[in-house]
C-alpha cells in the first residue's frame, strides 16, 4: 500500500509486466527441414536397433497420433502371427514437400524413400515370408508435428505414386 501511495504521489505507476510475443517454432524452412530430417533418421535408426533385438531401442518415442497407433498395431500383429522383421532399412532420400508455421507450432510434410532390400519378414520357423511384390524401395508420405523444442512423426503413409 505504501508503494502504491508513493507511486501515485510521484506520478509513477508500476509498469505492467511484458506480454510475451509468440515466436515461430523454427527460424526458417531450412531449419525446420533439418530438424525433421534428424528426427526421421533417429527414428529409422531406432527401428533398425529394435529389429536387431536391442531391448533399449524405442522407436515409439519419435511417434504420436496415427503413426504411434500403426506401430503398436503392427507390433501386436507380428507377435500374434509369430512373425519378425529382421534386417535394416536405409534412408535413400528425404524431400521437403511443405511446412506450415504457426506461432508456436509447425507441421512438416516429407517424402521419404527407404531402401528395404535388406529387410525381411520371417515366420516362426525362420522362413522368409516377405511379400514377393514388395519392391526394394518404399516411398512414404511423412508428417511431423511439433513446437520449437521437439518434433514427432504423426503419420507415415505408403505413397501410391512412387517418387523414388
ChimeraX attribute file (.defattr): number of C-alpha atoms within 10 A of each C-alpha:
attribute: neighborCount
match mode: 1-to-1
recipient: residues
	/A:1	6
	/A:2	7
	/A:3	10
	/A:4	12
	/A:5	11
	/A:6	12
	/A:7	13
	/A:8	12
	/A:9	10
	/A:10	9
	/A:11	8
	/A:12	10
	/A:13	13
	/A:14	9
	/A:15	6
	/A:16	6
	/A:17	6
	/A:18	6
	/A:19	6
	/A:20	6
	/A:21	7
	/A:22	9
	/A:23	12
	/A:24	15
	/A:25	20
	/A:26	20
	/A:27	11
	/A:28	12
	/A:29	16
	/A:30	12
	/A:31	12
	/A:32	22
	/A:33	21
	/A:34	13
	/A:35	19
	/A:36	27
	/A:37	19
	/A:38	13
	/A:39	19
	/A:40	23
	/A:41	15
	/A:42	14
	/A:43	21
	/A:44	19
	/A:45	19
	/A:46	20
	/A:47	21
	/A:48	21
	/A:49	19
	/A:50	19
	/A:51	18
	/A:52	14
	/A:53	11
	/A:54	12
	/A:55	9
	/A:56	9
	/A:57	17
	/A:58	15
	/A:59	18
	/A:60	17
	/A:61	12
	/A:62	20
	/A:63	24
	/A:64	18
	/A:65	12
	/A:66	14
	/A:67	21
	/A:68	20
	/A:69	15
	/A:70	16
	/A:71	15
	/A:72	12
	/A:73	12
	/A:74	12
	/A:75	14
	/A:76	12
	/A:77	13
	/A:78	15
	/A:79	12
	/A:80	9
	/A:81	10
	/A:82	13
	/A:83	19
	/A:84	18
	/A:85	20
	/A:86	18
	/A:87	16
	/A:88	20
	/A:89	21
	/A:90	17
	/A:91	17
	/A:92	14
	/A:93	14
	/A:94	20
	/A:95	14
	/A:96	18
	/A:97	13
	/A:98	13
	/A:99	19
	/A:100	12
	/A:101	17
	/A:102	14
	/A:103	13
	/A:104	14
	/A:105	18
	/A:106	21
	/A:107	21
	/A:108	23
	/A:109	21
	/A:110	22
	/A:111	23
	/A:112	25
	/A:113	20
	/A:114	19
	/A:115	19
	/A:116	18
	/A:117	15
	/A:118	11
	/A:119	17
	/A:120	17
	/A:121	16
	/A:122	17
	/A:123	15
	/A:124	11
	/A:125	8
	/A:126	11
	/A:127	11
	/A:128	15
	/A:129	13
	/A:130	13
	/A:131	9
	/A:132	6
	/A:133	6
	/A:134	10
	/A:135	10
	/A:136	12
	/A:137	18
	/A:138	20
	/A:139	22
	/A:140	22
	/A:141	17
	/A:142	24
	/A:143	22
	/A:144	26
	/A:145	21
	/A:146	17
	/A:147	17
	/A:148	16
	/A:149	10
	/A:150	15
	/A:151	24
	/A:152	24
	/A:153	26
	/A:154	19
	/A:155	21
	/A:156	21
	/A:157	14
	/A:158	14
	/A:159	14
	/A:160	9
	/A:161	8
	/A:162	12
	/A:163	11
	/A:164	15
